[in-house]
Amino acid sequence: MSITRSHTTSRPSNEHSTSSSYLETPCLSGEISLIHHTCKFSFLQLPPITSPSVQLSVVAVICLLCPGMFNALNGLGGAGLVAPGPANESNIALYAGFAVVGFFAGFIVNIIGLKTSLFVGGISYVVYAGSFLAYKHIENRGFLIFGGAFLGVCAGPFWASQGAMLISYPSDDQKGRSTSWFWAVYNSGAAIGSLVTLCQELQISAGNVASDNTYITIIALMFAGAMLSLCLCQPKNVKRKDGSRVHVTVTVETDWRNEVMHFCKLVRKDYFIFLLFPMFLTSNWCYPYQFNTFNLKTFNIRTRALNNFLYWLSEILGALVVGHTLDNDRLSRSVRAKGLVTGLVLLTFGIWTGGYMWQKGHSYQTDIIAEGQKMDFDDANYLGPMFLYIAYGIFNAIWQNCVYWILGKFTSDTRTASIYIGFYKGIQSAGGAISYRINNSNISAMNEFLICWVLLAVSLVIAAPVIIYKTRNETDEEDTAGEETATETGPVGIDEEKPKAVNSSTRGAEGKLLEESLKTSPV
């Protein structure tokens, strides 16, 4: 009779088993740390470092310091310069590069990883802001355009990484709130930057150009954000409050052909996402009109800084309201989707009708308007355009938060999410490049306004069927993610279970032989 050796080997009692090894998972620089432990104080209990809330908070602060300061700079109109022309040329290069690279940014992120994408993208924001400071003194247009193009190439993977974490880390019932809180923290960067600019420019009544201190402060904050990205943990270490893990398939892929195949399969399977492309296209389309036509040509520098602060503050409030509304469990998901479409239609026609009434009474003949002709915040007729500008900020926050919520309902997998966000940011940037080019032409303010309004309305009509019929009450996200995980981990599971199966079958066969031999043997 042969004797089968058991596959399981004994181990000392003081060693950790494989099932509990997540407490010792390397996070930064291969260090072993109890990163899943909750930090407790006598008056406060903090979530573990690897919880989605902490990781997304770090990402939000990174975006506060990098693209948040970018928004603060551009919100001044012309990036703080006298005329919008140089800033428009830089932003055209930025969004053109962003459009090309951003569309395939998810593919890039799946090759180089999330943290690397965020770090390199953060450095590109520093170069961008530095190019404006250099242009102010030496008017080097080549470096200015290079700064925009470099940011465009690097910002695609940056935003794909951010978006992949934002829509895959939270649980399904927390995605709206997580997006809104991220958006609030992110836009607080632009609000803080605008407030700093306002304080520095408040004593200047006749100035029309941002000071050196404004540029230097923004550059320093952007660099701090790039460094902070190195403190993030790997996605495989993130653990939700209910004990579930993030569906991680974003790793440094050694074979780029696998990524190409996955990319093509996803496009073929989720063909309906193409109907959302017009909505992606218009999500940043209105910035040039709002910043360079409405704000720059109407107000002086200190009033533009105040408007900028109010604009981003309104985006924070709009994001918080829409995020908590979209996560209202008392309403089914399909009802929330229909309410989302209805709300966007009402806001599109309500706010932009008010903008049309205001724009009819204002026309701009030149890019550079005498400072004495521009409005100051102590003018009697300032309140009307101020509230209109606030409404524009609320509208933009609601529009973009709705896009993230919609994409978050389609997937919870980091690999797929990075590709979705790559589509979104790439198409969005193409729209930005076109709209900045239009803003840099001799088009009238009214025609530019009408282009924005019509595109918003048309894109909403095209996207409405996808939002209503694809955002169902029941989803197969968990099943899909489970299949992907099983596919990746399947060979390991088979190798571990195979010896056990062999041992079991061998013991069963030997038992039967022994039983038969006992029956047939003489007593």
C-alpha positions as CSV (number, residue, x, y, z in Angstrom):
1,M,0.0,0.0,0.0
2,S,1.4,3.4,-1.0
3,I,1.4,6.2,1.5
4,T,0.4,9.7,0.2
5,R,2.2,12.6,1.8
6,S,0.0,15.6,2.9
7,H,0.5,18.8,0.9
8,T,0.1,21.0,4.1
9,T,3.3,21.5,6.1
10,S,3.5,22.5,9.7
11,R,4.9,25.9,10.7
12,P,5.9,27.4,14.0
13,S,3.0,28.9,16.0
14,N,4.7,32.3,16.1
15,E,4.6,32.7,12.3
16,H,1.7,34.5,10.6
17,S,-0.5,32.5,8.2
18,T,-1.0,33.6,4.7
19,S,-4.6,34.6,5.4
20,S,-3.5,37.3,7.8
21,S,-0.5,38.5,5.9
22,Y,-2.3,41.7,4.8
23,L,-1.2,43.3,8.1
24,E,2.3,43.1,6.9
25,T,1.9,44.1,3.3
26,P,4.7,46.3,2.0
27,C,3.4,49.8,1.3
28,L,6.2,52.3,0.8
29,S,9.8,51.4,-0.1
30,G,9.2,47.8,0.8
31,E,8.8,48.6,4.5
32,I,6.7,46.3,6.7
33,S,4.2,48.3,8.7
34,L,0.8,47.7,10.3
35,I,-0.8,50.0,7.9
36,H,-4.3,48.5,8.4
37,H,-4.4,49.4,12.0
38,T,-6.8,52.2,13.1
39,C,-5.2,55.1,14.9
40,K,-6.9,55.8,18.2
41,F,-6.6,58.8,20.5
42,S,-8.5,59.6,23.6
43,F,-10.8,62.0,21.7
44,L,-10.5,60.8,18.1
45,Q,-10.5,57.6,16.1
46,L,-8.8,57.9,12.7
47,P,-9.3,55.4,9.9
48,P,-6.3,53.3,8.9
49,I,-3.9,54.8,6.3
50,T,-5.0,52.3,3.7
51,S,-8.7,53.1,3.9
52,P,-10.3,54.6,0.8
53,S,-11.2,57.7,2.7
54,V,-7.6,58.4,3.7
55,Q,-6.1,57.6,0.3
56,L,-8.7,59.7,-1.5
57,S,-8.1,62.5,0.9
58,V,-4.4,62.5,0.0
59,V,-5.3,62.4,-3.7
60,A,-7.7,65.3,-3.2
61,V,-4.9,67.3,-1.5
62,I,-2.6,66.5,-4.4
63,C,-5.2,67.8,-6.8
64,L,-5.7,70.8,-4.5
65,L,-2.1,71.8,-4.8
66,C,-1.5,71.0,-8.5
67,P,-4.5,71.4,-10.8
68,G,-6.2,73.4,-8.1
69,M,-3.5,76.1,-8.3
70,F,-3.7,75.7,-12.1
71,N,-7.3,76.7,-11.9
72,A,-6.6,79.6,-9.6
73,L,-4.0,80.9,-12.1
74,N,-6.2,80.6,-15.2
75,G,-9.2,81.9,-13.3
76,L,-7.6,85.3,-13.2
77,G,-8.0,85.5,-16.9
78,G,-5.0,85.3,-19.2
79,A,-3.2,83.5,-16.3
80,G,-2.6,86.8,-14.7
81,L,-1.2,88.5,-17.8
82,V,-2.5,91.7,-19.5
83,A,-4.0,90.0,-22.6
84,P,-5.4,86.4,-23.0
85,G,-3.4,85.7,-26.2
86,P,-0.2,84.2,-24.6
87,A,-2.1,82.1,-22.1
88,N,-4.5,80.9,-24.9
89,E,-1.5,79.7,-27.0
90,S,-0.1,77.8,-24.1
91,N,-3.5,76.3,-23.2
92,I,-4.1,75.3,-26.9
93,A,-0.8,73.3,-26.8
94,L,-1.8,71.9,-23.4
95,Y,-5.2,70.6,-24.4
96,A,-4.0,69.4,-27.8
97,G,-1.4,67.2,-26.1
98,F,-3.9,66.3,-23.4
99,A,-6.5,65.2,-26.0
100,V,-4.1,62.8,-27.8
101,V,-2.4,61.4,-24.7
102,G,-5.4,61.6,-22.5
103,F,-7.5,59.3,-24.7
104,F,-5.0,56.5,-24.1
105,A,-4.0,57.6,-20.6
106,G,-5.6,54.6,-19.0
107,F,-3.4,52.4,-21.1
108,I,-0.3,54.4,-20.0
109,V,-1.4,54.2,-16.3
110,N,-1.8,50.4,-16.4
111,I,1.8,50.2,-17.7
112,I,3.7,52.7,-15.4
113,G,1.5,52.6,-12.3
114,L,-0.7,55.1,-10.4
115,K,1.9,56.8,-8.2
116,T,4.4,57.4,-11.0
117,S,1.6,59.0,-13.1
118,L,0.6,61.3,-10.3
119,F,4.2,62.4,-9.5
120,V,5.2,63.1,-13.1
121,G,2.0,64.9,-13.7
122,G,2.5,67.0,-10.6
123,I,6.0,68.1,-11.8
124,S,4.5,69.2,-15.1
125,Y,2.2,71.6,-13.3
126,V,5.3,73.2,-11.8
127,V,6.8,73.7,-15.2
128,Y,3.6,75.2,-16.6
129,A,3.3,77.8,-13.9
130,G,7.0,78.6,-14.1
131,S,6.7,79.3,-17.8
132,F,4.2,82.2,-17.1
133,L,6.6,83.7,-14.6
134,A,9.4,83.6,-17.1
135,Y,7.1,85.0,-19.8
136,K,6.2,88.0,-17.6
137,H,9.9,89.0,-17.5
138,I,11.5,87.8,-20.7
139,E,8.5,87.1,-22.9
140,N,9.8,83.7,-24.0
141,R,6.9,82.5,-26.0
142,G,8.6,79.2,-26.9
143,F,9.0,78.2,-23.3
144,L,5.5,79.2,-22.6
145,I,4.1,76.9,-25.3
146,F,6.5,74.1,-24.2
147,G,5.2,74.4,-20.6
148,G,1.6,74.0,-21.9
149,A,2.5,71.0,-24.2
150,F,4.5,69.3,-21.4
151,L,1.6,69.6,-19.0
152,G,-0.8,68.3,-21.6
153,V,1.3,65.1,-22.2
154,C,1.7,64.5,-18.4
155,A,-1.7,65.5,-17.2
156,G,-3.5,62.7,-19.1
157,P,-2.0,59.9,-17.0
158,F,-2.3,62.2,-13.9
159,W,-6.1,62.5,-14.2
160,A,-6.5,58.9,-15.3
161,S,-4.9,57.8,-12.1
162,Q,-7.0,60.2,-10.0
163,G,-10.2,59.1,-11.7
164,A,-9.4,55.4,-11.4
165,M,-8.9,55.7,-7.7
166,L,-11.9,58.0,-7.3
167,I,-14.5,55.6,-8.9
168,S,-13.0,52.3,-7.8
169,Y,-11.9,52.8,-4.2
170,P,-15.3,53.7,-2.5
171,S,-18.1,51.2,-2.1
172,D,-21.0,51.5,-4.5
173,D,-23.2,53.4,-2.1
174,Q,-20.5,56.0,-1.3
175,K,-19.3,57.0,-4.8
176,G,-21.4,60.1,-5.1
177,R,-20.3,61.4,-1.7
178,S,-16.7,60.5,-2.3
179,T,-16.7,62.3,-5.6
180,S,-18.3,65.4,-4.1
181,W,-15.9,65.6,-1.2
182,F,-13.0,65.1,-3.5
183,W,-14.3,67.9,-5.7
184,A,-14.8,70.1,-2.7
185,V,-11.2,69.6,-1.5
186,Y,-9.8,69.9,-5.0
187,N,-11.6,73.1,-5.8
188,S,-10.7,74.6,-2.4
189,G,-7.2,74.7,-3.9
190,A,-8.4,77.1,-6.6
191,A,-10.4,79.0,-4.0
192,I,-7.4,79.3,-1.6
193,G,-5.1,80.3,-4.5
194,S,-7.6,82.9,-5.5
195,L,-7.9,84.2,-2.0
196,V,-4.1,84.5,-1.8
197,T,-4.1,86.4,-5.1
198,L,-6.9,88.6,-3.8
199,C,-5.0,89.5,-0.7
200,Q,-1.8,90.3,-2.7
201,E,-3.7,92.4,-5.3
202,L,-6.1,94.1,-2.9
203,Q,-4.0,97.1,-2.4
204,I,-3.6,97.6,-6.2
205,S,-6.5,99.6,-7.7
206,A,-5.0,100.2,-11.2
207,G,-3.0,97.0,-11.7
208,N,-3.8,94.6,-14.5
209,V,-1.0,92.0,-14.1
210,A,-0.5,89.4,-11.3
211,S,2.6,90.0,-9.1
212,D,5.7,87.8,-8.9
213,N,4.7,86.7,-5.4
214,T,1.5,85.3,-6.8
215,Y,3.4,83.1,-9.4
216,I,6.0,82.0,-6.8
217,T,3.4,81.0,-4.3
218,I,1.5,78.9,-6.9
219,I,4.7,77.2,-8.1
220,A,5.7,76.3,-4.5
221,L,2.3,74.8,-3.7
222,M,2.4,72.8,-7.0
223,F,5.8,71.3,-6.1
224,A,4.5,70.3,-2.7
225,G,1.6,68.5,-4.3
226,A,4.0,66.5,-6.6
227,M,6.0,65.4,-3.6
228,L,2.9,64.4,-1.7
229,S,2.0,61.8,-4.4
230,L,5.0,59.7,-3.2
231,C,3.2,59.1,0.1
232,L,0.3,57.1,-1.5
233,C,0.0,53.4,-0.8
234,Q,-0.4,50.8,-3.6
235,P,-4.0,50.0,-4.6
236,K,-3.6,46.4,-3.6
237,N,-3.3,47.5,0.0
238,V,-6.5,49.5,0.1
239,K,-9.2,47.9,2.3
240,R,-12.7,49.2,2.7
241,K,-14.5,49.6,6.0
242,D,-16.6,46.5,5.4
243,G,-13.5,44.4,4.9
244,S,-13.8,44.2,1.1
245,R,-10.8,44.9,-1.1
246,V,-10.5,47.1,-4.1
247,H,-10.7,45.1,-7.4
248,V,-7.1,45.7,-8.4
249,T,-6.0,45.0,-11.9
250,V,-3.9,48.2,-12.3
251,T,-0.3,47.0,-12.0
252,V,2.9,47.7,-13.9
253,E,2.1,45.6,-16.9
254,T,5.2,43.9,-18.4
255,D,3.5,43.0,-21.7
256,W,1.9,46.1,-23.4
257,R,0.1,43.8,-25.8
258,N,-2.1,42.6,-23.0
259,E,-3.1,46.2,-22.3
260,V,-3.9,46.8,-26.0
261,M,-6.1,43.7,-26.1
262,H,-7.9,44.7,-22.9
263,F,-8.4,48.2,-24.3
264,C,-9.9,46.9,-27.6
265,K,-12.2,44.4,-25.8
266,L,-13.5,47.1,-23.5
267,V,-14.2,49.5,-26.4
268,R,-16.1,46.7,-28.2
269,K,-18.1,45.7,-25.1
270,D,-19.0,49.1,-23.8
271,Y,-19.8,50.8,-27.1
272,F,-22.5,52.9,-25.5
273,I,-19.9,55.1,-23.8
274,F,-19.4,56.8,-27.2
275,L,-22.7,58.5,-26.7
276,L,-21.2,60.2,-23.6
277,F,-18.4,61.7,-25.6
278,P,-20.2,65.0,-26.4
279,M,-20.9,65.4,-22.7
280,F,-17.1,64.8,-22.1
281,L,-16.3,67.3,-24.8
282,T,-18.3,70.1,-23.2
283,S,-17.3,69.6,-19.6
284,N,-14.5,72.1,-19.8
285,W,-15.6,73.9,-23.0
286,C,-17.0,77.0,-21.2
287,Y,-13.9,77.9,-19.2
288,P,-12.3,80.2,-21.9
289,Y,-15.5,82.1,-22.2
290,Q,-16.0,82.4,-18.5
291,F,-12.4,83.2,-17.6
292,N,-11.1,85.2,-20.6
293,T,-14.2,86.8,-22.0
294,F,-16.6,87.3,-19.1
295,N,-14.0,87.8,-16.2
296,L,-10.9,89.2,-17.9
297,K,-12.6,91.7,-20.2
298,T,-15.2,92.9,-17.7
299,F,-13.3,93.3,-14.3
300,N,-9.9,94.7,-13.1
301,I,-7.3,92.4,-11.5
302,R,-8.5,92.6,-7.9
303,T,-12.1,92.1,-8.8
304,R,-11.1,89.1,-11.1
305,A,-9.4,87.6,-8.0
306,L,-12.5,88.1,-6.0
307,N,-14.7,86.6,-8.7
308,N,-12.2,83.7,-9.0
309,F,-12.6,83.0,-5.3
310,L,-16.4,83.1,-5.4
311,Y,-16.4,80.9,-8.6
312,W,-14.4,78.0,-7.0
313,L,-16.2,78.4,-3.7
314,S,-19.5,77.9,-5.6
315,E,-18.0,74.8,-7.2
316,I,-17.3,73.4,-3.8
317,L,-20.9,74.0,-2.6
318,G,-22.4,72.6,-5.9
319,A,-20.3,69.5,-5.6
320,L,-21.3,68.7,-2.1
321,V,-25.0,69.2,-2.8
322,V,-25.1,67.0,-5.9
323,G,-22.9,64.3,-4.5
324,H,-25.1,63.7,-1.4
325,T,-28.2,63.9,-3.6
326,L,-26.9,61.2,-6.0
327,D,-26.2,58.9,-3.1
328,N,-29.7,59.2,-1.6
329,D,-30.6,55.6,-0.8
330,R,-34.3,56.4,-0.4
331,L,-34.5,56.7,-4.2
332,S,-33.7,53.9,-6.6
333,R,-30.7,54.3,-8.9
334,S,-32.9,54.6,-12.0
335,V,-34.9,57.3,-10.4
336,R,-31.8,59.2,-9.5
337,A,-30.5,58.9,-13.0
338,K,-33.7,60.4,-14.4
339,G,-33.6,63.1,-11.8
340,L,-30.0,63.9,-12.8
341,V,-31.0,64.4,-16.5
342,T,-34.0,66.5,-15.5
343,G,-31.9,68.7,-13.2
344,L,-29.2,69.2,-15.8
345,V,-31.8,70.3,-18.4
346,L,-33.3,72.8,-16.0
347,L,-29.9,74.2,-15.0
348,T,-28.7,74.4,-18.6
349,F,-31.6,76.5,-19.7
350,G,-32.1,78.4,-16.5
351,I,-28.5,79.6,-15.8
352,W,-27.5,80.1,-19.4
353,T,-30.7,82.0,-20.2
354,G,-29.6,84.5,-17.5
355,G,-26.2,84.6,-19.1
356,Y,-27.7,85.4,-22.5
357,M,-29.7,88.3,-21.0
358,W,-26.5,89.7,-19.5
359,Q,-24.4,89.1,-22.6
360,K,-26.9,91.0,-24.8
361,G,-26.0,94.2,-23.1
362,H,-22.2,93.8,-23.2
363,S,-19.8,93.7,-26.2
364,Y,-16.0,93.7,-26.3
365,Q,-14.2,95.2,-29.3
366,T,-10.6,94.6,-28.3
367,D,-8.6,92.2,-26.1
368,I,-7.0,95.0,-24.1
369,I,-9.5,97.3,-22.5
370,A,-8.5,100.4,-20.6
371,E,-8.4,99.8,-16.9
372,G,-10.7,102.7,-16.2
373,Q,-13.4,101.0,-18.3
374,K,-13.4,97.8,-16.3
375,M,-15.7,97.1,-13.4
376,D,-14.6,97.1,-9.8
377,F,-16.3,95.2,-6.9
378,D,-17.3,98.5,-5.3
379,D,-19.3,99.6,-8.3
380,A,-23.1,99.7,-7.9
381,N,-23.8,97.3,-10.8
382,Y,-21.4,94.6,-9.7
383,L,-23.8,92.3,-7.9
384,G,-25.6,91.0,-11.1
385,P,-22.5,89.6,-12.9
386,M,-21.1,88.4,-9.6
387,F,-24.1,86.1,-9.0
388,L,-24.1,85.0,-12.6
389,Y,-20.4,84.0,-12.3
390,I,-21.3,82.1,-9.1
391,A,-24.1,80.3,-11.0
392,Y,-21.6,79.3,-13.7
393,G,-19.4,77.7,-11.1
394,I,-22.2,75.7,-9.5
395,F,-23.3,74.5,-13.0
396,N,-19.8,73.3,-13.9
397,A,-19.4,71.4,-10.6
398,I,-22.7,69.7,-11.0
399,W,-22.0,68.7,-14.6
400,Q,-18.6,67.2,-13.9
401,N,-19.7,65.4,-10.7
402,C,-22.5,63.8,-12.6
403,V,-20.1,62.5,-15.2
404,Y,-18.0,60.9,-12.5
405,W,-21.1,59.4,-10.9
406,I,-22.3,58.0,-14.2
407,L,-18.9,56.4,-14.9
408,G,-18.7,55.1,-11.3
409,K,-21.9,53.2,-11.9
410,F,-20.5,51.4,-14.9
411,T,-17.5,49.8,-13.2
412,S,-15.7,49.4,-9.8
413,D,-12.5,47.9,-11.4
414,T,-9.4,50.1,-11.3
415,R,-8.1,48.9,-14.7
416,T,-11.4,49.6,-16.5
417,A,-11.9,52.9,-14.5
418,S,-8.6,54.2,-15.7
419,I,-9.5,53.6,-19.3
420,Y,-12.9,55.3,-18.8
421,I,-11.4,58.3,-17.2
422,G,-8.8,58.4,-20.0
423,F,-11.6,58.7,-22.5
424,Y,-13.3,61.4,-20.4
425,K,-10.2,63.5,-19.9
426,G,-8.9,63.0,-23.5
427,I,-12.2,64.1,-25.0
428,Q,-12.6,66.9,-22.5
429,S,-9.2,68.2,-23.4
430,A,-10.0,68.1,-27.1
431,G,-12.9,70.4,-26.3
432,G,-10.7,72.6,-24.3
433,A,-8.2,73.0,-27.1
434,I,-10.9,73.9,-29.6
435,S,-12.6,76.3,-27.2
436,Y,-9.3,78.1,-26.4
437,R,-8.6,78.4,-30.1
438,I,-12.0,79.9,-30.7
439,N,-11.5,82.3,-27.7
440,N,-8.1,83.3,-29.3
441,S,-9.8,84.2,-32.6
442,N,-11.8,87.4,-33.4
443,I,-15.2,85.8,-32.6
444,S,-17.7,88.0,-30.9
445,A,-18.5,87.4,-27.2
446,M,-22.2,86.6,-28.1
447,N,-21.3,84.0,-30.7
448,E,-18.8,82.4,-28.3
449,F,-21.5,82.3,-25.6
450,L,-24.0,80.7,-28.0
451,I,-21.6,78.0,-29.0
452,C,-21.2,77.1,-25.4
453,W,-24.9,77.0,-24.7
454,V,-25.9,75.0,-27.9
455,L,-23.1,72.4,-27.3
456,L,-24.2,71.9,-23.7
457,A,-27.8,71.3,-24.7
458,V,-27.0,69.0,-27.6
459,S,-24.6,66.9,-25.6
460,L,-27.2,66.4,-22.9
461,V,-29.8,65.2,-25.4
462,I,-27.3,62.6,-26.8
463,A,-26.2,61.4,-23.4
464,A,-29.6,61.2,-21.8
465,P,-30.5,57.7,-23.1
466,V,-27.3,56.2,-21.8
467,I,-27.7,57.9,-18.4
468,I,-31.4,56.7,-18.1
469,Y,-31.2,53.2,-19.5
470,K,-27.7,52.1,-18.6
471,T,-27.8,53.2,-15.0
472,R,-30.1,50.5,-13.8
473,N,-31.1,49.4,-10.3
474,E,-29.3,46.1,-10.7
475,T,-25.7,45.9,-11.8
476,D,-23.4,43.1,-12.5
477,E,-20.3,45.1,-11.5
478,E,-19.4,42.8,-8.6
479,D,-19.9,39.7,-10.8
480,T,-17.7,41.2,-13.6
481,A,-15.1,42.2,-11.1
482,G,-15.2,38.8,-9.6
483,E,-14.7,37.1,-12.9
484,E,-11.7,39.4,-13.7
485,T,-10.2,38.6,-10.3
486,A,-10.8,34.9,-10.8
487,T,-9.2,35.0,-14.2
488,E,-6.1,36.5,-12.9
489,T,-5.8,34.4,-9.7
490,G,-7.2,31.2,-11.3
491,P,-3.8,29.4,-11.9
492,V,-2.7,30.1,-8.4
493,G,-5.9,28.6,-7.0
494,I,-5.6,25.5,-9.2
495,D,-2.0,24.9,-8.2
496,E,-2.9,25.1,-4.5
497,E,-6.0,22.9,-4.7
498,K,-4.6,20.3,-7.1
499,P,-2.4,18.4,-4.6
500,K,-5.4,18.3,-2.2
501,A,-7.6,16.9,-4.9
502,V,-5.0,14.3,-5.8
503,N,-4.5,13.3,-2.1
504,S,-8.3,13.0,-1.6
505,S,-8.8,10.8,-4.7
506,T,-5.8,8.6,-3.8
507,R,-7.0,8.0,-0.3
508,G,-10.5,7.2,-1.7
509,A,-9.1,4.7,-4.1
510,E,-6.9,3.0,-1.5
511,G,-9.9,2.8,0.9
512,K,-12.0,1.0,-1.8
513,L,-9.2,-1.4,-2.5
514,L,-8.8,-2.2,1.1
515,E,-12.5,-2.8,1.6
516,E,-12.6,-5.1,-1.4
517,S,-9.6,-7.1,-0.2
518,L,-11.2,-7.6,3.2
519,K,-14.4,-8.9,1.6
520,T,-12.6,-11.4,-0.7
521,S,-9.9,-12.6,1.7
522,P,-10.4,-15.9,3.6
523,V,-11.2,-15.6,7.3
